[in-house]
Amino acid sequence: MRKNAIYIVSLLLFLALSLFIPTEEVHFFWENLPIFNVLFGIIGCIVLIIGSKALGKLFIQKDDDYYD
């Protein structure tokens, strides 16, 4: 439970900080949104975790009777 609280507090802290840190060079309109970088990082981590689990189940894990 303590790890979840630390995660939520740090997430809220980064979201709050992203409101006050200006974006230097903007190429697309969504880069100008205040919390774009934070959301992009969170979504990227989630996609990496789910993708690696799926690849692990497809290519790395074998059946229990694989060597029999």
PyMOL commands that place a pseudoatom at each C-alpha (Angstrom):
pseudoatom trace, name=CA, resn=MET, resi=1, chain=A, elem=C, hetatm=0, pos=[0.000, 0.000, 0.000]
pseudoatom trace, name=CA, resn=ARG, resi=2, chain=A, elem=C, hetatm=0, pos=[2.883, 2.359, 0.764]
pseudoatom trace, name=CA, resn=LYS, resi=3, chain=A, elem=C, hetatm=0, pos=[4.377, 1.936, -2.731]
pseudoatom trace, name=CA, resn=ASN, resi=4, chain=A, elem=C, hetatm=0, pos=[1.069, 2.899, -4.301]
pseudoatom trace, name=CA, resn=ALA, resi=5, chain=A, elem=C, hetatm=0, pos=[0.892, 6.044, -2.204]
pseudoatom trace, name=CA, resn=ILE, resi=6, chain=A, elem=C, hetatm=0, pos=[4.438, 7.032, -3.183]
pseudoatom trace, name=CA, resn=TYR, resi=7, chain=A, elem=C, hetatm=0, pos=[3.589, 6.422, -6.841]
pseudoatom trace, name=CA, resn=ILE, resi=8, chain=A, elem=C, hetatm=0, pos=[0.408, 8.508, -6.698]
pseudoatom trace, name=CA, resn=VAL, resi=9, chain=A, elem=C, hetatm=0, pos=[2.087, 11.379, -4.840]
pseudoatom trace, name=CA, resn=SER, resi=10, chain=A, elem=C, hetatm=0, pos=[4.987, 11.477, -7.301]
pseudoatom trace, name=CA, resn=LEU, resi=11, chain=A, elem=C, hetatm=0, pos=[2.575, 11.350, -10.244]
pseudoatom trace, name=CA, resn=LEU, resi=12, chain=A, elem=C, hetatm=0, pos=[0.586, 14.275, -8.869]
pseudoatom trace, name=CA, resn=LEU, resi=13, chain=A, elem=C, hetatm=0, pos=[3.808, 16.181, -8.186]
pseudoatom trace, name=CA, resn=PHE, resi=14, chain=A, elem=C, hetatm=0, pos=[4.996, 15.760, -11.778]
pseudoatom trace, name=CA, resn=LEU, resi=15, chain=A, elem=C, hetatm=0, pos=[1.580, 16.738, -13.109]
pseudoatom trace, name=CA, resn=ALA, resi=16, chain=A, elem=C, hetatm=0, pos=[1.636, 19.891, -10.988]
pseudoatom trace, name=CA, resn=LEU, resi=17, chain=A, elem=C, hetatm=0, pos=[5.197, 20.737, -12.036]
pseudoatom trace, name=CA, resn=SER, resi=18, chain=A, elem=C, hetatm=0, pos=[4.348, 20.304, -15.717]
pseudoatom trace, name=CA, resn=LEU, resi=19, chain=A, elem=C, hetatm=0, pos=[1.850, 23.148, -15.416]
pseudoatom trace, name=CA, resn=PHE, resi=20, chain=A, elem=C, hetatm=0, pos=[4.626, 25.608, -14.525]
pseudoatom trace, name=CA, resn=ILE, resi=21, chain=A, elem=C, hetatm=0, pos=[7.507, 24.457, -16.747]
pseudoatom trace, name=CA, resn=PRO, resi=22, chain=A, elem=C, hetatm=0, pos=[7.301, 26.102, -20.175]
pseudoatom trace, name=CA, resn=THR, resi=23, chain=A, elem=C, hetatm=0, pos=[7.858, 24.084, -23.347]
pseudoatom trace, name=CA, resn=GLU, resi=24, chain=A, elem=C, hetatm=0, pos=[10.821, 25.441, -25.317]
pseudoatom trace, name=CA, resn=GLU, resi=25, chain=A, elem=C, hetatm=0, pos=[10.264, 24.360, -28.904]
pseudoatom trace, name=CA, resn=VAL, resi=26, chain=A, elem=C, hetatm=0, pos=[6.844, 23.192, -30.046]
pseudoatom trace, name=CA, resn=HIS, resi=27, chain=A, elem=C, hetatm=0, pos=[6.378, 21.326, -33.336]
pseudoatom trace, name=CA, resn=PHE, resi=28, chain=A, elem=C, hetatm=0, pos=[2.804, 20.105, -32.894]
pseudoatom trace, name=CA, resn=PHE, resi=29, chain=A, elem=C, hetatm=0, pos=[-0.142, 21.607, -31.027]
pseudoatom trace, name=CA, resn=TRP, resi=30, chain=A, elem=C, hetatm=0, pos=[-0.379, 18.755, -28.487]
pseudoatom trace, name=CA, resn=GLU, resi=31, chain=A, elem=C, hetatm=0, pos=[3.166, 19.445, -27.315]
pseudoatom trace, name=CA, resn=ASN, resi=32, chain=A, elem=C, hetatm=0, pos=[1.894, 22.770, -25.998]
pseudoatom trace, name=CA, resn=LEU, resi=33, chain=A, elem=C, hetatm=0, pos=[-0.559, 21.046, -23.616]
pseudoatom trace, name=CA, resn=PRO, resi=34, chain=A, elem=C, hetatm=0, pos=[0.602, 21.412, -19.998]
pseudoatom trace, name=CA, resn=ILE, resi=35, chain=A, elem=C, hetatm=0, pos=[0.618, 17.707, -19.076]
pseudoatom trace, name=CA, resn=PHE, resi=36, chain=A, elem=C, hetatm=0, pos=[1.530, 16.197, -22.453]
pseudoatom trace, name=CA, resn=ASN, resi=37, chain=A, elem=C, hetatm=0, pos=[5.025, 15.041, -21.452]
pseudoatom trace, name=CA, resn=VAL, resi=38, chain=A, elem=C, hetatm=0, pos=[3.811, 13.393, -18.251]
pseudoatom trace, name=CA, resn=LEU, resi=39, chain=A, elem=C, hetatm=0, pos=[0.968, 11.559, -19.994]
pseudoatom trace, name=CA, resn=PHE, resi=40, chain=A, elem=C, hetatm=0, pos=[3.230, 10.549, -22.868]
pseudoatom trace, name=CA, resn=GLY, resi=41, chain=A, elem=C, hetatm=0, pos=[5.708, 9.020, -20.417]
pseudoatom trace, name=CA, resn=ILE, resi=42, chain=A, elem=C, hetatm=0, pos=[3.049, 7.151, -18.453]
pseudoatom trace, name=CA, resn=ILE, resi=43, chain=A, elem=C, hetatm=0, pos=[1.348, 5.782, -21.572]
pseudoatom trace, name=CA, resn=GLY, resi=44, chain=A, elem=C, hetatm=0, pos=[4.736, 4.823, -23.031]
pseudoatom trace, name=CA, resn=CYS, resi=45, chain=A, elem=C, hetatm=0, pos=[5.646, 2.858, -19.891]
pseudoatom trace, name=CA, resn=ILE, resi=46, chain=A, elem=C, hetatm=0, pos=[2.304, 1.064, -19.889]
pseudoatom trace, name=CA, resn=VAL, resi=47, chain=A, elem=C, hetatm=0, pos=[2.661, 0.117, -23.561]
pseudoatom trace, name=CA, resn=LEU, resi=48, chain=A, elem=C, hetatm=0, pos=[6.202, -1.177, -22.958]
pseudoatom trace, name=CA, resn=ILE, resi=49, chain=A, elem=C, hetatm=0, pos=[5.124, -3.301, -20.004]
pseudoatom trace, name=CA, resn=ILE, resi=50, chain=A, elem=C, hetatm=0, pos=[2.086, -4.807, -21.738]
pseudoatom trace, name=CA, resn=GLY, resi=51, chain=A, elem=C, hetatm=0, pos=[4.024, -5.344, -24.969]
pseudoatom trace, name=CA, resn=SER, resi=52, chain=A, elem=C, hetatm=0, pos=[6.921, -7.080, -23.247]
pseudoatom trace, name=CA, resn=LYS, resi=53, chain=A, elem=C, hetatm=0, pos=[4.560, -9.349, -21.313]
pseudoatom trace, name=CA, resn=ALA, resi=54, chain=A, elem=C, hetatm=0, pos=[2.757, -10.293, -24.533]
pseudoatom trace, name=CA, resn=LEU, resi=55, chain=A, elem=C, hetatm=0, pos=[6.028, -11.021, -26.351]
pseudoatom trace, name=CA, resn=GLY, resi=56, chain=A, elem=C, hetatm=0, pos=[7.252, -13.048, -23.389]
pseudoatom trace, name=CA, resn=LYS, resi=57, chain=A, elem=C, hetatm=0, pos=[4.142, -15.192, -23.392]
pseudoatom trace, name=CA, resn=LEU, resi=58, chain=A, elem=C, hetatm=0, pos=[4.262, -15.701, -27.152]
pseudoatom trace, name=CA, resn=PHE, resi=59, chain=A, elem=C, hetatm=0, pos=[7.962, -16.417, -27.692]
pseudoatom trace, name=CA, resn=ILE, resi=60, chain=A, elem=C, hetatm=0, pos=[9.742, -17.125, -24.406]
pseudoatom trace, name=CA, resn=GLN, resi=61, chain=A, elem=C, hetatm=0, pos=[7.408, -19.171, -22.196]
pseudoatom trace, name=CA, resn=LYS, resi=62, chain=A, elem=C, hetatm=0, pos=[7.011, -22.826, -23.020]
pseudoatom trace, name=CA, resn=ASP, resi=63, chain=A, elem=C, hetatm=0, pos=[4.380, -25.355, -21.958]
pseudoatom trace, name=CA, resn=ASP, resi=64, chain=A, elem=C, hetatm=0, pos=[4.942, -27.317, -18.759]
pseudoatom trace, name=CA, resn=ASP, resi=65, chain=A, elem=C, hetatm=0, pos=[5.470, -30.533, -20.717]
pseudoatom trace, name=CA, resn=TYR, resi=66, chain=A, elem=C, hetatm=0, pos=[7.800, -29.002, -23.315]
pseudoatom trace, name=CA, resn=TYR, resi=67, chain=A, elem=C, hetatm=0, pos=[10.801, -31.175, -22.365]
pseudoatom trace, name=CA, resn=ASP, resi=68, chain=A, elem=C, hetatm=0, pos=[8.847, -34.417, -21.894]
for i in range(1, 68): cmd.bond("trace and resi %d" % i, "trace and resi %d" % (i + 1))
show_as sticks, trace
zoom trace
